[in-house]
Every structure is written in structure tokens, then in C-alpha cells.
């Protein structure tokens, strides 16, 4: 009972210290800051505990000392005030994809300070992707005068399932997992910062929930239909991970158990019918040559029957599954990302009408169905949010207090 | 930023005090307790804060003062030690159903102290159900010598959707809601205790996750197939509620949008095909008269073809929906409650094999599919767990520290 997580007294003390740091930062989430004496009073911490905690936060650059006004009756002595340092406690988010790296810098107030992208050749070795990520962080920091700030943490979004142990380390022993662990270690070491890792599409759900199309919503069902189909679910302000990191993996919902085999080992997965490559193929079979998603979108807007049939068919299949999930999750919003989300009549509106049919009418209005807003930055921004402790709901308000 | 929840400085102080109380109770989760000086050292709280917090906890009966061993070099003076009071900080859970009331008493260590049931005439007025609940609490407390203990909180499970505001008050204005609010107020006032309310089937999911078939699992998909079909979802140790309290309402998943109308306002809901009354009706249509669930179970065990067909059909339909939900939630366990859960070959095993087909194979073994263990007490026990703060994952370990 002393040590329910089995990770020793050191870890328990670390958690307590972190909790006290959060209490102090929360008390400082006001303009002007507080003196140490006021902080002790506001937080209920002992003076010696408070001095240690403030010392640590000063060393981290998370808070600043500023001269305050004169203390009454003290012959002009000024109480030093402690304030939060908005640029000092920068958090960095990375989305390391199969052919691109995105980065986002966020301050203690939850504001986006800077973002950046680097294109990579398709499927480069993980060492090369890691180098690119580290270089991109340095470049964006230098370009935006953030270079001196030691990051308070780096969130790293990665493609594919990422299953973590209780301490946030990636579980598993195959080659891919060992490579991902090395990515995490190298990035953490390069900046001397704590890191968090997770699936980049799940992080995109978090990004949309905090900064994008679902801003302010506590419960968000997110799907991205692109070269692959993926998703993420935010419930009560928290990203669902599930037992093996697979919660929200919408692309491998089985649409038809008797359908064609999928690379995941299953059959008839939603992705095999509705990802962009499947829709391009379907167009080709119907005599329409479309090269990529942009081409497909143009063909739908030009009301090409083969393109419309492919896209409306995908919308109906995706909609039937999303609608049942929405009925069970009861989200505020269903957010649809990827290149098709801008097509209203043939795509988004069809999903919306299916969600309406399946939604439990007796408890009120169905959730909104909307297009994603952040698209390329969503994963990197969400990765920042993943740095927050699991025990607190994720919200911009909470980010502000850190 | 000072007051992100908009509920004033008083509420912020109350949260801080509650957080300090939790820190103290967590430090006391060891045999023998601690002196006040040791407690101050372990928690980092100032002496004056600590004395206030311990004073409040003593007044609540949550902790006890016991004489300690002699303080070295103090000429025999003994430092008073503070220990957690396992019987003092009793939490009570209620499940107020349509024809029965259940109660459960749980101590600070998360142990079940006592349970009880009172049968009611079908669908009595809410005043009568409330009287029965209050009377049952008093009787069970008296029978088990718990009468003197002021409860630290009362969780109240209620049938139907329950949608709460941020402070845990039931939202809505219709007659039913006003009655439910009155139930909550009367029970809270009768025992001078804080209360929490929620849907009783969702609470049953929580009960199974903490004390029942899914003990120790963080991610649980729970369904109960009885006179109605309901469910609840626990993710990362937390009960999902959704935007309108409808998350986990599995009975109204639309199995067939073209199906018969359901009382909920939808069509072709899972409940209309798979609840016990629907299966009894199906048996009658096939020439088998079965009076109730027990009768139906007996007929299946006797391999009556009509009974087997009804039950296996229900299993296949439930299984197809549960399997897709399990693929998206990635639970540790799928728990099936209600009278049919004991039928393996014709019911549980069929659901299990569907879950296996739909589960994302590349990330590991599918979740276990098991029968519920608590059945009648699940809702009342889960209601106790719902008393915990939303910001902490629910676990027996956490219950112990409160």
C-alpha cells in the first residue's frame, strides 16, 4: 500500500514534488505573480518546501523573479515576486511521419509560438528521421528566438500502434519498437528534456480537441481519411489509449469479415474500402484516371459520376461505423480530417445524416460533425498536450497552469 | 485564468483543501500511522495547514488519534499518532432500480463491509423509493454496527440517462429530472453527506471493474442483458459519461435502421432484439412457452431448439456490435452481465469468437470475454466508486487512500 505502483520511494517523492510544482504554477496563473510569502499562503506549503519548489522552477526557467513594489513599513525594501515565464517553459511537439516531420512550440499559456515542417524522402531510416526532427527543432527555435529556452518536455507522435508501460516507455521487443525507443532516447538526450511518445493520429485527435475544429469540446471522435484511415477518441478531456495503445484505431474496424485481407492480419477493414488509394483504384475500375487525392476532390466537385460514387460510398460506410461509435461515446463533436473533409454534399453531409439517424434521440441533439481545422499541425500540437500528466484532464486551461 | 471553472474562490479553496486531505490520507495508508510532525515532513505541508487538515479529518471520523510510543529524550512523553480509521470513513452506494433498492457499505480500504436489498412493488413513486433507500441504509448500518459512522459520501445509481453539470448536479427540467434531483437532495440531507448520482448500469460497469469479474482491469466494456439492455465503459480506470451522460448506452445502438420502432424514439435498437422479453416472445412465436429468464436458461440447457435459436441469435447480434466496440476501445476485458451470461456454448462463447475475429490482431491477444461476477451488488458498489473525484483514475488503490 505504501508503494502501489511498485516503483519505489524515489518515484513517489518525484510525484509529490511534481504535484507541488503544479500547485505553485497554478497559483501563479495570474498577472503580476506573487511573493514567496504570498505563494506559501496560497498553496499551504511549508516555507522550506516552497523555497525548494520555487528554486527548482527557477532553475528550469519555468518561473522568473521580478522586483516587486515596496513592502509597507520596511523602509523601501521590495519583495521579489515570482511570475510564470511564458517563454521559459516551452513544450515541443513532434509528428514524425512516413515522409514528413512536423514540429510545434507551445508556451505555458497554451499558445502556439511556432510551427515548422521538413519533407523527407519516402520511408527513410529511423536514424535519418530522428536527425531531421532534431534539426527541425533547432532551426524553428533559432528562427523564432526560442533557442535559449530549455524545453519543459517534448511530445513525439509516431506512426503505427504505440503501446506504453506505466512509466510511458514503449512496450515490445521487435525491430520497429527498438527503433522507436531509440528515437525517443535520442530526442530526449539531444535537448535534455522529458519526452512522451504516442501514435501521431491519436495525437492529432488531441490537437483538434484543444486547438482545432473541436476546440473546447471534452468528448471528440476523430477520424482521418487519407492514404490510410486512422482515428483517435477524446473522452472527458482525455485521450483513450486502451489496453495495447490500439483505442481509436478506426481504420481496422472490420466492415465485412468476409472482405479482402488487410495488411494488419484482419479482413475487410474499413481502410481497405475507404482510404484514398482504394478510392483511386475504384475510380480507375470505373474508367476514371485520378492521380491523387487533390485530383479526386476536383473530379467530385466537377460531378464526375465515378468519383462521386467512390466518395459517397466511402462516406456511407464510414458514416455507418462512426454513427454507431458516436451513439456509444456520446461525443460533443465528430471531427473528420483528410483531403475529403472539405467535400460537403458528397462526403461530410452524408456522414452527418447517418450520425443523426443512429444517435439516441431521447437525450438530446446529435453531436456536430465537422471538418478538421489543423490538418498538418494537428499531430505535433497534440503531442504537446500528451506531455501533461495522465491524472489531469487535458485542456488548454490546464496547459496554462503548467 | 484565476478561476477557470467559474465557480469562485471558495470552490478553489475547497478543491485545494480536498487535495491536501487526500495527500494526508495517502501518507496514512500504512500500518501504525504517523505523528503530526512526521506527517508534516511526509507531505511537505506547513504545520498550520497540516493541523487544520488533520482537525477536519478527525471531525469527519476519517482518521483517529492513537497514543504512540515514547518520544526519545522527552521523559516519557508520547507523540500522538494519526491513523486512518477504516470504519470511520464509510462510503455508501445505492442502486435504486425500478423494483428494488440495493445498498453497499465500503470502508477506506476499499473493502465491502455490508450489502443489503429491499424489494419494492413495481414502479413505485420516487418518494416511496427514496424512503425505502433511506430505511435500507439505516437498517443495514444498524445490523452491522455501522450506525454511528457518518458516511463520507453516498453514491446513488438511478435508472435511465443521467446527465450532470460540472458540479455533479443533474441537468434538465422535465418531471423525471426534478424527481431525481429530489431523491439526491433527500438522501444527502438525511445523512448530512455529499452525494454523487449516475446511471445504475454505468455504475455496475464500475463495480465489476473494481470488485467483480474485471477486478484490476483498467479498460472494461460492460454489457448487461436483462429486461433491458444497458452497458458501461471504463477506460484508463475512468467511467465514460459522454456529453449527455449517454456514453455506454449499448441497448440503443441501432442494429437495423429499418427495424421496428423503439420506445427511445429510434428504430431497430439492439434492445428490441436481444432483451429477455424479446427472446421470450421469439420463443413463443416458435411454439415454446417460457415465463421468464430462468425458464429460458433452463430451456437452453435442455437444448430446446427454439430457446437455443433465440439465445444464439441474440449472442451473434450482440457479439457483432461488442466486437466492433472492443476493436475501437481496446479493452482488457468484455464483461457480460444478466441471466444469460452463465450460458457458455450458446451465448458467451459465441460473443467471444466474434470479438476474436474483429480484434486488431497485429497488436496482440484479443480481450477476455467473461461473465459478470457481482450481478445484484454491482450497481451499488460502483456507486461508491463514483464518489471519487473525476480527476483521479478510479481504482481500489485510490479508494484505499481516501
Interface residues (C-beta under 8 A of the other chain):
Chain A: X1 X2 X4 X16 X19 X20 X23 X29 X30 X40 X43 X44 X45 X46 X47 X49 X161 X163 X218 X219 X233 X235 X236 X238 X240 X241 X242 X243 X244 X245 X246 X247 X248 X249 X250 X252 X253 X254 X257 X264 X265 X266 X321 X323 X324 X325 X327 X328 X329 X330 X331 X332 X357 X358 X360 X361 X362 X363 X364 X367 X390 X391 X392 X393 X397 X400
Chain B: X1 X2 X4 X16 X19 X20 X23 X29 X30 X40 X43 X44 X45 X46 X47 X49 X161 X163 X218 X219 X233 X235 X236 X238 X240 X241 X242 X243 X244 X245 X246 X247 X248 X249 X250 X252 X253 X254 X257 X264 X265 X266 X321 X323 X324 X325 X327 X328 X329 X330 X331 X332 X357 X358 X360 X361 X362 X363 X364 X367 X390 X391 X392 X393 X397 X400
